[in-house]
Amino acid sequence: MILGAGSNTLYSDSGYQGVVMRLAQGRFSFVGDRTVIAEAGVSLPQLSRSARAMNLSGLEWAEGIPGRVGGL
């Protein structure tokens, strides 16, 4: 299971059989005027704010989600 930062996540008291990967950090960069490349683990609110600062649209929905790119 790939987990973002773990926000809003509940697990059974009996545990989980398997491997859990927590995506703690990720990087992103802007390429040209209209493209952003984001790794798994990037904070959605941070990515949304940065895209807005670069006058890019389409990530406004991610501003209030306490999750990360690529996580559950």
Predicted model as a PDB file, atoms N, CA, C, CB and O in Angstrom, pLDDT in the B-factor column:
MODEL        1                                                                  
ATOM      1  N   MET A   1       0.851  -1.166   0.000  1.00 75.00           N  
ATOM      2  CA  MET A   1       0.000   0.000   0.000  1.00 75.00           C  
ATOM      3  C   MET A   1       0.899   1.232   0.000  1.00 75.00           C  
ATOM      4  CB  MET A   1      -0.969  -0.004   1.221  1.00 75.00           C  
ATOM      5  O   MET A   1       1.875   1.304   0.747  1.00 75.00           O  
ATOM      6  N   ILE A   2       0.562   2.177  -0.830  1.00 74.00           N  
ATOM      7  CA  ILE A   2       1.293   3.445  -0.846  1.00 74.00           C  
ATOM      8  C   ILE A   2       0.430   4.483  -0.149  1.00 74.00           C  
ATOM      9  CB  ILE A   2       1.651   3.893  -2.311  1.00 74.00           C  
ATOM     10  O   ILE A   2      -0.707   4.729  -0.551  1.00 74.00           O  
ATOM     11  N   LEU A   3       0.968   5.081   0.884  1.00 72.00           N  
ATOM     12  CA  LEU A   3       0.263   6.036   1.720  1.00 72.00           C  
ATOM     13  C   LEU A   3       0.866   7.410   1.511  1.00 72.00           C  
ATOM     14  CB  LEU A   3       0.321   5.628   3.207  1.00 72.00           C  
ATOM     15  O   LEU A   3       2.085   7.541   1.405  1.00 72.00           O  
ATOM     16  N   GLY A   4       0.032   8.433   1.452  1.00 68.00           N  
ATOM     17  CA  GLY A   4       0.549   9.799   1.356  1.00 68.00           C  
ATOM     18  C   GLY A   4       1.185  10.190   2.676  1.00 68.00           C  
ATOM     19  O   GLY A   4       2.123   9.530   3.124  1.00 68.00           O  
ATOM     20  N   ALA A   5       0.699  11.246   3.308  1.00 66.00           N  
ATOM     21  CA  ALA A   5       1.230  11.675   4.600  1.00 66.00           C  
ATOM     22  C   ALA A   5       0.503  11.008   5.756  1.00 66.00           C  
ATOM     23  CB  ALA A   5       1.135  13.184   4.734  1.00 66.00           C  
ATOM     24  O   ALA A   5       0.902  11.162   6.910  1.00 66.00           O  
ATOM     25  N   GLY A   6      -0.562  10.266   5.459  1.00 69.00           N  
ATOM     26  CA  GLY A   6      -1.299   9.571   6.508  1.00 69.00           C  
ATOM     27  C   GLY A   6      -2.462  10.351   7.070  1.00 69.00           C  
ATOM     28  O   GLY A   6      -3.079   9.917   8.042  1.00 69.00           O  
ATOM     29  N   SER A   7      -2.781  11.502   6.480  1.00 66.00           N  
ATOM     30  CA  SER A   7      -3.902  12.295   6.985  1.00 66.00           C  
ATOM     31  C   SER A   7      -5.210  11.557   6.728  1.00 66.00           C  
ATOM     32  CB  SER A   7      -3.929  13.697   6.323  1.00 66.00           C  
ATOM     33  O   SER A   7      -5.398  10.955   5.671  1.00 66.00           O  
ATOM     34  N   ASN A   8      -6.102  11.609   7.694  1.00 70.00           N  
ATOM     35  CA  ASN A   8      -7.426  10.983   7.580  1.00 70.00           C  
ATOM     36  C   ASN A   8      -7.353   9.486   7.290  1.00 70.00           C  
ATOM     37  CB  ASN A   8      -8.223  11.666   6.490  1.00 70.00           C  
ATOM     38  O   ASN A   8      -8.168   8.961   6.531  1.00 70.00           O  
ATOM     39  N   THR A   9      -6.390   8.801   7.887  1.00 76.00           N  
ATOM     40  CA  THR A   9      -6.225   7.373   7.670  1.00 76.00           C  
ATOM     41  C   THR A   9      -6.440   6.619   8.975  1.00 76.00           C  
ATOM     42  CB  THR A   9      -4.835   7.068   7.092  1.00 76.00           C  
ATOM     43  O   THR A   9      -5.870   6.975  10.006  1.00 76.00           O  
ATOM     44  N   LEU A  10      -7.268   5.572   8.927  1.00 77.00           N  
ATOM     45  CA  LEU A  10      -7.516   4.729  10.086  1.00 77.00           C  
ATOM     46  C   LEU A  10      -7.126   3.299   9.758  1.00 77.00           C  
ATOM     47  CB  LEU A  10      -8.994   4.806  10.523  1.00 77.00           C  
ATOM     48  O   LEU A  10      -7.339   2.834   8.639  1.00 77.00           O  
ATOM     49  N   TYR A  11      -6.558   2.605  10.725  1.00 75.00           N  
ATOM     50  CA  TYR A  11      -6.204   1.202  10.558  1.00 75.00           C  
ATOM     51  C   TYR A  11      -6.844   0.379  11.654  1.00 75.00           C  
ATOM     52  CB  TYR A  11      -4.681   1.013  10.565  1.00 75.00           C  
ATOM     53  O   TYR A  11      -7.128   0.882  12.741  1.00 75.00           O  
ATOM     54  N   SER A  12      -7.066  -0.868  11.364  1.00 80.00           N  
ATOM     55  CA  SER A  12      -7.619  -1.808  12.327  1.00 80.00           C  
ATOM     56  C   SER A  12      -6.619  -2.045  13.451  1.00 80.00           C  
ATOM     57  CB  SER A  12      -7.991  -3.137  11.641  1.00 80.00           C  
ATOM     58  O   SER A  12      -5.410  -2.015  13.222  1.00 80.00           O  
ATOM     59  N   ASP A  13      -7.111  -2.279  14.661  1.00 82.00           N  
ATOM     60  CA  ASP A  13      -6.235  -2.603  15.787  1.00 82.00           C  
ATOM     61  C   ASP A  13      -5.521  -3.938  15.585  1.00 82.00           C  
ATOM     62  CB  ASP A  13      -7.038  -2.638  17.081  1.00 82.00           C  
ATOM     63  O   ASP A  13      -4.506  -4.208  16.228  1.00 82.00           O  
ATOM     64  N   SER A  14      -6.050  -4.763  14.696  1.00 86.00           N  
ATOM     65  CA  SER A  14      -5.415  -6.061  14.442  1.00 86.00           C  
ATOM     66  C   SER A  14      -4.208  -5.940  13.511  1.00 86.00           C  
ATOM     67  CB  SER A  14      -6.430  -7.030  13.842  1.00 86.00           C  
ATOM     68  O   SER A  14      -3.517  -6.929  13.270  1.00 86.00           O  
ATOM     69  N   GLY A  15      -3.948  -4.750  12.991  1.00 81.00           N  
ATOM     70  CA  GLY A  15      -2.759  -4.528  12.174  1.00 81.00           C  
ATOM     71  C   GLY A  15      -3.013  -4.666  10.684  1.00 81.00           C  
ATOM     72  O   GLY A  15      -4.155  -4.766  10.234  1.00 81.00           O  
ATOM     73  N   TYR A  16      -1.937  -4.670   9.938  1.00 82.00           N  
ATOM     74  CA  TYR A  16      -1.989  -4.761   8.481  1.00 82.00           C  
ATOM     75  C   TYR A  16      -0.885  -5.707   8.035  1.00 82.00           C  
ATOM     76  CB  TYR A  16      -1.837  -3.350   7.808  1.00 82.00           C  
ATOM     77  O   TYR A  16       0.281  -5.492   8.368  1.00 82.00           O  
ATOM     78  N   GLN A  17      -1.225  -6.735   7.299  1.00 85.00           N  
ATOM     79  CA  GLN A  17      -0.218  -7.660   6.788  1.00 85.00           C  
ATOM     80  C   GLN A  17       0.231  -7.190   5.415  1.00 85.00           C  
ATOM     81  CB  GLN A  17      -0.768  -9.111   6.724  1.00 85.00           C  
ATOM     82  O   GLN A  17      -0.520  -7.269   4.443  1.00 85.00           O  
ATOM     83  N   GLY A  18       1.431  -6.713   5.347  1.00 84.00           N  
ATOM     84  CA  GLY A  18       1.958  -6.206   4.094  1.00 84.00           C  
ATOM     85  C   GLY A  18       2.937  -5.076   4.357  1.00 84.00           C  
ATOM     86  O   GLY A  18       3.376  -4.859   5.486  1.00 84.00           O  
ATOM     87  N   VAL A  19       3.260  -4.380   3.316  1.00 83.00           N  
ATOM     88  CA  VAL A  19       4.206  -3.272   3.387  1.00 83.00           C  
ATOM     89  C   VAL A  19       3.446  -1.974   3.132  1.00 83.00           C  
ATOM     90  CB  VAL A  19       5.371  -3.455   2.360  1.00 83.00           C  
ATOM     91  O   VAL A  19       2.628  -1.886   2.217  1.00 83.00           O  
ATOM     92  N   VAL A  20       3.734  -0.968   3.960  1.00 79.00           N  
ATOM     93  CA  VAL A  20       3.148   0.360   3.775  1.00 79.00           C  
ATOM     94  C   VAL A  20       4.287   1.335   3.500  1.00 79.00           C  
ATOM     95  CB  VAL A  20       2.307   0.804   5.033  1.00 79.00           C  
ATOM     96  O   VAL A  20       5.223   1.452   4.291  1.00 79.00           O  
ATOM     97  N   MET A  21       4.199   2.031   2.374  1.00 77.00           N  
ATOM     98  CA  MET A  21       5.191   3.056   2.049  1.00 77.00           C  
ATOM     99  C   MET A  21       4.566   4.420   2.307  1.00 77.00           C  
ATOM    100  CB  MET A  21       5.681   2.932   0.564  1.00 77.00           C  
ATOM    101  O   MET A  21       3.504   4.734   1.770  1.00 77.00           O  
ATOM    102  N   ARG A  22       5.231   5.233   3.132  1.00 76.00           N  
ATOM    103  CA  ARG A  22       4.740   6.580   3.428  1.00 76.00           C  
ATOM    104  C   ARG A  22       5.525   7.577   2.587  1.00 76.00           C  
ATOM    105  CB  ARG A  22       4.870   6.910   4.952  1.00 76.00           C  
ATOM    106  O   ARG A  22       6.753   7.637   2.660  1.00 76.00           O  
ATOM    107  N   LEU A  23       4.807   8.353   1.793  1.00 75.00           N  
ATOM    108  CA  LEU A  23       5.431   9.362   0.933  1.00 75.00           C  
ATOM    109  C   LEU A  23       5.550  10.657   1.728  1.00 75.00           C  
ATOM    110  CB  LEU A  23       4.606   9.583  -0.386  1.00 75.00           C  
ATOM    111  O   LEU A  23       4.578  11.402   1.854  1.00 75.00           O  
ATOM    112  N   ALA A  24       6.714  10.922   2.252  1.00 72.00           N  
ATOM    113  CA  ALA A  24       6.888  12.066   3.137  1.00 72.00           C  
ATOM    114  C   ALA A  24       7.220  13.352   2.389  1.00 72.00           C  
ATOM    115  CB  ALA A  24       7.970  11.775   4.135  1.00 72.00           C  
ATOM    116  O   ALA A  24       6.757  14.426   2.771  1.00 72.00           O  
ATOM    117  N   GLN A  25       7.995  13.256   1.356  1.00 79.00           N  
ATOM    118  CA  GLN A  25       8.393  14.462   0.630  1.00 79.00           C  
ATOM    119  C   GLN A  25       8.480  14.164  -0.855  1.00 79.00           C  
ATOM    120  CB  GLN A  25       9.742  15.001   1.151  1.00 79.00           C  
ATOM    121  O   GLN A  25       8.623  13.014  -1.269  1.00 79.00           O  
ATOM    122  N   GLY A  26       8.395  15.175  -1.613  1.00 85.00           N  
ATOM    123  CA  GLY A  26       8.554  15.059  -3.051  1.00 85.00           C  
ATOM    124  C   GLY A  26       8.924  16.426  -3.595  1.00 85.00           C  
ATOM    125  O   GLY A  26       8.752  17.443  -2.924  1.00 85.00           O  
ATOM    126  N   ARG A  27       9.422  16.438  -4.791  1.00 92.00           N  
ATOM    127  CA  ARG A  27       9.811  17.708  -5.406  1.00 92.00           C  
ATOM    128  C   ARG A  27       8.929  17.976  -6.610  1.00 92.00           C  
ATOM    129  CB  ARG A  27      11.303  17.696  -5.818  1.00 92.00           C  
ATOM    130  O   ARG A  27       8.339  17.066  -7.192  1.00 92.00           O  
ATOM    131  N   PHE A  28       8.856  19.233  -6.961  1.00 94.00           N  
ATOM    132  CA  PHE A  28       8.152  19.604  -8.185  1.00 94.00           C  
ATOM    133  C   PHE A  28       8.892  20.743  -8.842  1.00 94.00           C  
ATOM    134  CB  PHE A  28       6.683  19.996  -7.898  1.00 94.00           C  
ATOM    135  O   PHE A  28       9.639  21.477  -8.195  1.00 94.00           O  
ATOM    136  N   SER A  29       8.677  20.882 -10.140  1.00 94.00           N  
ATOM    137  CA  SER A  29       9.311  21.971 -10.883  1.00 94.00           C  
ATOM    138  C   SER A  29       8.401  22.379 -12.020  1.00 94.00           C  
ATOM    139  CB  SER A  29      10.709  21.556 -11.418  1.00 94.00           C  
ATOM    140  O   SER A  29       7.536  21.620 -12.459  1.00 94.00           O  
ATOM    141  N   PHE A  30       8.614  23.581 -12.481  1.00 94.00           N  
ATOM    142  CA  PHE A  30       7.846  24.120 -13.598  1.00 94.00           C  
ATOM    143  C   PHE A  30       8.722  24.066 -14.843  1.00 94.00           C  
ATOM    144  CB  PHE A  30       7.363  25.582 -13.309  1.00 94.00           C  
ATOM    145  O   PHE A  30       9.900  24.421 -14.810  1.00 94.00           O  
ATOM    146  N   VAL A  31       8.128  23.621 -15.929  1.00 93.00           N  
ATOM    147  CA  VAL A  31       8.834  23.500 -17.207  1.00 93.00           C  
ATOM    148  C   VAL A  31       8.093  24.381 -18.199  1.00 93.00           C  
ATOM    149  CB  VAL A  31       8.908  21.995 -17.707  1.00 93.00           C  
ATOM    150  O   VAL A  31       6.926  24.139 -18.506  1.00 93.00           O  
ATOM    151  N   GLY A  32       8.758  25.379 -18.685  1.00 89.00           N  
ATOM    152  CA  GLY A  32       8.107  26.298 -19.611  1.00 89.00           C  
ATOM    153  C   GLY A  32       7.030  27.115 -18.907  1.00 89.00           C  
ATOM    154  O   GLY A  32       7.090  27.326 -17.696  1.00 89.00           O  
ATOM    155  N   ASP A  33       6.056  27.568 -19.671  1.00 86.00           N  
ATOM    156  CA  ASP A  33       5.008  28.436 -19.137  1.00 86.00           C  
ATOM    157  C   ASP A  33       3.770  27.690 -18.663  1.00 86.00           C  
ATOM    158  CB  ASP A  33       4.611  29.430 -20.171  1.00 86.00           C  
ATOM    159  O   ASP A  33       2.954  28.253 -17.934  1.00 86.00           O  
ATOM    160  N   ARG A  34       3.616  26.423 -19.068  1.00 89.00           N  
ATOM    161  CA  ARG A  34       2.336  25.749 -18.803  1.00 89.00           C  
ATOM    162  C   ARG A  34       2.443  24.356 -18.227  1.00 89.00           C  
ATOM    163  CB  ARG A  34       1.562  25.673 -20.044  1.00 89.00           C  
ATOM    164  O   ARG A  34       1.440  23.644 -18.188  1.00 89.00           O  
ATOM    165  N   THR A  35       3.608  23.934 -17.779  1.00 91.00           N  
ATOM    166  CA  THR A  35       3.774  22.560 -17.333  1.00 91.00           C  
ATOM    167  C   THR A  35       4.412  22.507 -15.956  1.00 91.00           C  
ATOM    168  CB  THR A  35       4.611  21.775 -18.329  1.00 91.00           C  
ATOM    169  O   THR A  35       5.372  23.225 -15.674  1.00 91.00           O  
ATOM    170  N   VAL A  36       3.867  21.645 -15.100  1.00 92.00           N  
ATOM    171  CA  VAL A  36       4.463  21.372 -13.800  1.00 92.00           C  
ATOM    172  C   VAL A  36       4.703  19.868 -13.715  1.00 92.00           C  
ATOM    173  CB  VAL A  36       3.547  21.878 -12.624  1.00 92.00           C  
ATOM    174  O   VAL A  36       3.846  19.073 -14.099  1.00 92.00           O  
ATOM    175  N   ILE A  37       5.858  19.490 -13.217  1.00 93.00           N  
ATOM    176  CA  ILE A  37       6.195  18.085 -13.009  1.00 93.00           C  
ATOM    177  C   ILE A  37       6.298  17.872 -11.510  1.00 93.00           C  
ATOM    178  CB  ILE A  37       7.532  17.685 -13.742  1.00 93.00           C  
ATOM    179  O   ILE A  37       7.074  18.547 -10.833  1.00 93.00           O  
ATOM    180  N   ALA A  38       5.508  16.926 -10.985  1.00 92.00           N  
ATOM    181  CA  ALA A  38       5.464  16.687  -9.542  1.00 92.00           C  
ATOM    182  C   ALA A  38       5.751  15.221  -9.241  1.00 92.00           C  
ATOM    183  CB  ALA A  38       4.093  17.095  -8.963  1.00 92.00           C  
ATOM    184  O   ALA A  38       5.184  14.324  -9.866  1.00 92.00           O  
ATOM    185  N   GLU A  39       6.635  14.990  -8.278  1.00 89.00           N  
ATOM    186  CA  GLU A  39       6.923  13.640  -7.817  1.00 89.00           C  
ATOM    187  C   GLU A  39       5.866  13.211  -6.809  1.00 89.00           C  
ATOM    188  CB  GLU A  39       8.336  13.558  -7.195  1.00 89.00           C  
ATOM    189  O   GLU A  39       5.177  14.050  -6.230  1.00 89.00           O  
ATOM    190  N   ALA A  40       5.740  11.918  -6.603  1.00 86.00           N  
ATOM    191  CA  ALA A  40       4.870  11.412  -5.543  1.00 86.00           C  
ATOM    192  C   ALA A  40       5.385  11.936  -4.210  1.00 86.00           C  
ATOM    193  CB  ALA A  40       4.814   9.846  -5.549  1.00 86.00           C  
ATOM    194  O   ALA A  40       6.592  11.955  -3.968  1.00 86.00           O  
ATOM    195  N   GLY A  41       4.475  12.356  -3.354  1.00 85.00           N  
ATOM    196  CA  GLY A  41       4.834  12.866  -2.036  1.00 85.00           C  
ATOM    197  C   GLY A  41       4.727  14.369  -1.902  1.00 85.00           C  
ATOM    198  O   GLY A  41       4.859  14.896  -0.797  1.00 85.00           O  
ATOM    199  N   VAL A  42       4.492  15.075  -2.997  1.00 90.00           N  
ATOM    200  CA  VAL A  42       4.350  16.531  -2.938  1.00 90.00           C  
ATOM    201  C   VAL A  42       3.009  16.882  -2.289  1.00 90.00           C  
ATOM    202  CB  VAL A  42       4.455  17.160  -4.365  1.00 90.00           C  
ATOM    203  O   VAL A  42       1.983  16.281  -2.606  1.00 90.00           O  
ATOM    204  N   SER A  43       3.025  17.839  -1.399  1.00 89.00           N  
ATOM    205  CA  SER A  43       1.811  18.319  -0.746  1.00 89.00           C  
ATOM    206  C   SER A  43       0.877  18.950  -1.779  1.00 89.00           C  
ATOM    207  CB  SER A  43       2.155  19.336   0.368  1.00 89.00           C  
ATOM    208  O   SER A  43       1.290  19.830  -2.534  1.00 89.00           O  
ATOM    209  N   LEU A  44      -0.391  18.498  -1.811  1.00 90.00           N  
ATOM    210  CA  LEU A  44      -1.356  19.059  -2.761  1.00 90.00           C  
ATOM    211  C   LEU A  44      -1.596  20.552  -2.535  1.00 90.00           C  
ATOM    212  CB  LEU A  44      -2.674  18.311  -2.661  1.00 90.00           C  
ATOM    213  O   LEU A  44      -1.607  21.302  -3.511  1.00 90.00           O  
ATOM    214  N   PRO A  45      -1.791  21.025  -1.288  1.00 92.00           N  
ATOM    215  CA  PRO A  45      -1.975  22.467  -1.108  1.00 92.00           C  
ATOM    216  C   PRO A  45      -0.761  23.283  -1.562  1.00 92.00           C  
ATOM    217  CB  PRO A  45      -2.270  22.766   0.348  1.00 92.00           C  
ATOM    218  O   PRO A  45      -0.909  24.345  -2.167  1.00 92.00           O  
ATOM    219  N   GLN A  46       0.435  22.778  -1.266  1.00 92.00           N  
ATOM    220  CA  GLN A  46       1.648  23.498  -1.682  1.00 92.00           C  
ATOM    221  C   GLN A  46       1.742  23.549  -3.203  1.00 92.00           C  
ATOM    222  CB  GLN A  46       2.911  22.826  -1.092  1.00 92.00           C  
ATOM    223  O   GLN A  46       2.089  24.585  -3.771  1.00 92.00           O  
ATOM    224  N   LEU A  47       1.440  22.452  -3.853  1.00 94.00           N  
ATOM    225  CA  LEU A  47       1.479  22.410  -5.314  1.00 94.00           C  
ATOM    226  C   LEU A  47       0.445  23.351  -5.914  1.00 94.00           C  
ATOM    227  CB  LEU A  47       1.245  20.983  -5.816  1.00 94.00           C  
ATOM    228  O   LEU A  47       0.726  24.051  -6.887  1.00 94.00           O  
ATOM    229  N   SER A  48      -0.751  23.368  -5.336  1.00 94.00           N  
ATOM    230  CA  SER A  48      -1.817  24.241  -5.818  1.00 94.00           C  
ATOM    231  C   SER A  48      -1.430  25.720  -5.689  1.00 94.00           C  
ATOM    232  CB  SER A  48      -3.112  23.966  -5.044  1.00 94.00           C  
ATOM    233  O   SER A  48      -1.617  26.500  -6.623  1.00 94.00           O  
ATOM    234  N   ARG A  49      -0.895  26.092  -4.536  1.00 95.00           N  
ATOM    235  CA  ARG A  49      -0.488  27.495  -4.322  1.00 95.00           C  
ATOM    236  C   ARG A  49       0.645  27.897  -5.270  1.00 95.00           C  
ATOM    237  CB  ARG A  49      -0.043  27.709  -2.856  1.00 95.00           C  
ATOM    238  O   ARG A  49       0.645  29.002  -5.811  1.00 95.00           O  
ATOM    239  N   SER A  50       1.596  27.007  -5.464  1.00 94.00           N  
ATOM    240  CA  SER A  50       2.721  27.309  -6.352  1.00 94.00           C  
ATOM    241  C   SER A  50       2.258  27.444  -7.796  1.00 94.00           C  
ATOM    242  CB  SER A  50       3.794  26.219  -6.246  1.00 94.00           C  
ATOM    243  O   SER A  50       2.738  28.313  -8.524  1.00 94.00           O  
ATOM    244  N   ALA A  51       1.328  26.590  -8.214  1.00 94.00           N  
ATOM    245  CA  ALA A  51       0.795  26.694  -9.576  1.00 94.00           C  
ATOM    246  C   ALA A  51       0.068  28.022  -9.756  1.00 94.00           C  
ATOM    247  CB  ALA A  51      -0.158  25.513  -9.883  1.00 94.00           C  
ATOM    248  O   ALA A  51       0.209  28.680 -10.787  1.00 94.00           O  
ATOM    249  N   ARG A  52      -0.709  28.413  -8.747  1.00 94.00           N  
ATOM    250  CA  ARG A  52      -1.417  29.699  -8.819  1.00 94.00           C  
ATOM    251  C   ARG A  52      -0.426  30.848  -8.921  1.00 94.00           C  
ATOM    252  CB  ARG A  52      -2.326  29.892  -7.586  1.00 94.00           C  
ATOM    253  O   ARG A  52      -0.652  31.792  -9.679  1.00 94.00           O  
ATOM    254  N   ALA A  53       0.672  30.782  -8.169  1.00 93.00           N  
ATOM    255  CA  ALA A  53       1.693  31.836  -8.211  1.00 93.00           C  
ATOM    256  C   ALA A  53       2.347  31.934  -9.591  1.00 93.00           C  
ATOM    257  CB  ALA A  53       2.765  31.577  -7.146  1.00 93.00           C  
ATOM    258  O   ALA A  53       2.845  32.991  -9.978  1.00 93.00           O  
ATOM    259  N   MET A  54       2.338  30.821 -10.327  1.00 92.00           N  
ATOM    260  CA  MET A  54       2.900  30.812 -11.678  1.00 92.00           C  
ATOM    261  C   MET A  54       1.825  31.078 -12.733  1.00 92.00           C  
ATOM    262  CB  MET A  54       3.587  29.472 -11.957  1.00 92.00           C  
ATOM    263  O   MET A  54       2.062  30.890 -13.926  1.00 92.00           O  
ATOM    264  N   ASN A  55       0.636  31.517 -12.287  1.00 92.00           N  
ATOM    265  CA  ASN A  55      -0.500  31.812 -13.176  1.00 92.00           C  
ATOM    266  C   ASN A  55      -0.986  30.590 -13.956  1.00 92.00           C  
ATOM    267  CB  ASN A  55      -0.116  32.906 -14.151  1.00 92.00           C  
ATOM    268  O   ASN A  55      -1.432  30.714 -15.097  1.00 92.00           O  
ATOM    269  N   LEU A  56      -0.898  29.411 -13.338  1.00 92.00           N  
ATOM    270  CA  LEU A  56      -1.428  28.192 -13.930  1.00 92.00           C  
ATOM    271  C   LEU A  56      -2.760  27.859 -13.270  1.00 92.00           C  
ATOM    272  CB  LEU A  56      -0.426  27.017 -13.780  1.00 92.00           C  
ATOM    273  O   LEU A  56      -2.932  28.087 -12.073  1.00 92.00           O  
ATOM    274  N   SER A  57      -3.686  27.330 -14.026  1.00 92.00           N  
ATOM    275  CA  SER A  57      -4.977  26.949 -13.459  1.00 92.00           C  
ATOM    276  C   SER A  57      -5.180  25.447 -13.624  1.00 92.00           C  
ATOM    277  CB  SER A  57      -6.132  27.735 -14.133  1.00 92.00           C  
ATOM    278  O   SER A  57      -4.489  24.787 -14.400  1.00 92.00           O  
ATOM    279  N   GLY A  58      -6.148  24.928 -12.873  1.00 92.00           N  
ATOM    280  CA  GLY A  58      -6.477  23.515 -12.960  1.00 92.00           C  
ATOM    281  C   GLY A  58      -6.240  22.755 -11.677  1.00 92.00           C  
ATOM    282  O   GLY A  58      -6.754  21.649 -11.513  1.00 92.00           O  
ATOM    283  N   LEU A  59      -5.467  23.325 -10.755  1.00 91.00           N  
ATOM    284  CA  LEU A  59      -5.216  22.658  -9.475  1.00 91.00           C  
ATOM    285  C   LEU A  59      -5.902  23.367  -8.308  1.00 91.00           C  
ATOM    286  CB  LEU A  59      -3.721  22.577  -9.216  1.00 91.00           C  
ATOM    287  O   LEU A  59      -5.574  23.112  -7.149  1.00 91.00           O  
ATOM    288  N   GLU A  60      -6.832  24.240  -8.601  1.00 93.00           N  
ATOM    289  CA  GLU A  60      -7.515  24.976  -7.527  1.00 93.00           C  
ATOM    290  C   GLU A  60      -8.217  24.023  -6.563  1.00 93.00           C  
ATOM    291  CB  GLU A  60      -8.534  25.965  -8.118  1.00 93.00           C  
ATOM    292  O   GLU A  60      -8.293  24.297  -5.365  1.00 93.00           O  
ATOM    293  N   TRP A  61      -8.727  22.912  -7.077  1.00 93.00           N  
ATOM    294  CA  TRP A  61      -9.459  21.939  -6.265  1.00 93.00           C  
ATOM    295  C   TRP A  61      -8.578  21.334  -5.173  1.00 93.00           C  
ATOM    296  CB  TRP A  61     -10.016  20.831  -7.152  1.00 93.00           C  
ATOM    297  O   TRP A  61      -9.103  20.866  -4.163  1.00 93.00           O  
ATOM    298  N   ALA A  62      -7.252  21.332  -5.346  1.00 90.00           N  
ATOM    299  CA  ALA A  62      -6.334  20.672  -4.416  1.00 90.00           C  
ATOM    300  C   ALA A  62      -5.949  21.541  -3.234  1.00 90.00           C  
ATOM    301  CB  ALA A  62      -5.096  20.251  -5.139  1.00 90.00           C  
ATOM    302  O   ALA A  62      -5.298  21.056  -2.309  1.00 90.00           O  
ATOM    303  N   GLU A  63      -6.332  22.809  -3.237  1.00 91.00           N  
ATOM    304  CA  GLU A  63      -5.914  23.751  -2.199  1.00 91.00           C  
ATOM    305  C   GLU A  63      -6.279  23.279  -0.793  1.00 91.00           C  
ATOM    306  CB  GLU A  63      -6.536  25.106  -2.455  1.00 91.00           C  
ATOM    307  O   GLU A  63      -5.469  23.401   0.126  1.00 91.00           O  
ATOM    308  N   GLY A  64      -7.476  22.746  -0.613  1.00 89.00           N  
ATOM    309  CA  GLY A  64      -7.937  22.383   0.730  1.00 89.00           C  
ATOM    310  C   GLY A  64      -7.828  20.911   1.067  1.00 89.00           C  
ATOM    311  O   GLY A  64      -8.351  20.479   2.094  1.00 89.00           O  
ATOM    312  N   ILE A  65      -7.162  20.127   0.233  1.00 85.00           N  
ATOM    313  CA  ILE A  65      -7.048  18.690   0.486  1.00 85.00           C  
ATOM    314  C   ILE A  65      -5.726  18.415   1.208  1.00 85.00           C  
ATOM    315  CB  ILE A  65      -7.134  17.876  -0.848  1.00 85.00           C  
ATOM    316  O   ILE A  65      -4.659  18.715   0.673  1.00 85.00           O  
ATOM    317  N   PRO A  66      -5.784  17.848   2.414  1.00 81.00           N  
ATOM    318  CA  PRO A  66      -4.545  17.639   3.181  1.00 81.00           C  
ATOM    319  C   PRO A  66      -3.813  16.369   2.762  1.00 81.00           C  
ATOM    320  CB  PRO A  66      -4.856  17.576   4.671  1.00 81.00           C  
ATOM    321  O   PRO A  66      -3.355  15.600   3.607  1.00 81.00           O  
ATOM    322  N   GLY A  67      -3.707  16.157   1.468  1.00 81.00           N  
ATOM    323  CA  GLY A  67      -3.076  14.933   0.976  1.00 81.00           C  
ATOM    324  C   GLY A  67      -1.825  15.224   0.171  1.00 81.00           C  
ATOM    325  O   GLY A  67      -1.324  16.348   0.135  1.00 81.00           O  
ATOM    326  N   ARG A  68      -1.347  14.197  -0.462  1.00 83.00           N  
ATOM    327  CA  ARG A  68      -0.131  14.303  -1.252  1.00 83.00           C  
ATOM    328  C   ARG A  68      -0.330  13.635  -2.606  1.00 83.00           C  
ATOM    329  CB  ARG A  68       1.058  13.675  -0.508  1.00 83.00           C  
ATOM    330  O   ARG A  68      -1.184  12.761  -2.758  1.00 83.00           O  
ATOM    331  N   VAL A  69       0.453  14.044  -3.572  1.00 85.00           N  
ATOM    332  CA  VAL A  69       0.413  13.442  -4.900  1.00 85.00           C  
ATOM    333  C   VAL A  69       0.821  11.970  -4.770  1.00 85.00           C  
ATOM    334  CB  VAL A  69       1.355  14.209  -5.901  1.00 85.00           C  
ATOM    335  O   VAL A  69       1.853  11.654  -4.178  1.00 85.00           O  
ATOM    336  N   GLY A  70       0.014  11.090  -5.320  1.00 79.00           N  
ATOM    337  CA  GLY A  70       0.358   9.673  -5.344  1.00 79.00           C  
ATOM    338  C   GLY A  70      -0.036   8.861  -4.139  1.00 79.00           C  
ATOM    339  O   GLY A  70       0.180   7.649  -4.126  1.00 79.00           O  
ATOM    340  N   GLY A  71      -0.603   9.476  -3.129  1.00 65.00           N  
ATOM    341  CA  GLY A  71      -0.985   8.735  -1.927  1.00 65.00           C  
ATOM    342  C   GLY A  71      -2.446   8.341  -1.927  1.00 65.00           C  
ATOM    343  O   GLY A  71      -3.230   8.839  -2.734  1.00 65.00           O  
ATOM    344  N   LEU A  72      -2.809   7.454  -1.030  1.00 58.00           N  
ATOM    345  CA  LEU A  72      -4.198   7.050  -0.883  1.00 58.00           C  
ATOM    346  C   LEU A  72      -4.934   8.000   0.023  1.00 58.00           C  
ATOM    347  CB  LEU A  72      -4.295   5.637  -0.348  1.00 58.00           C  
ATOM    348  O   LEU A  72      -6.127   7.820   0.268  1.00 58.00           O  
TER     349      LEU A  72                                                      
ENDMDL                                                                          
END                                                                             
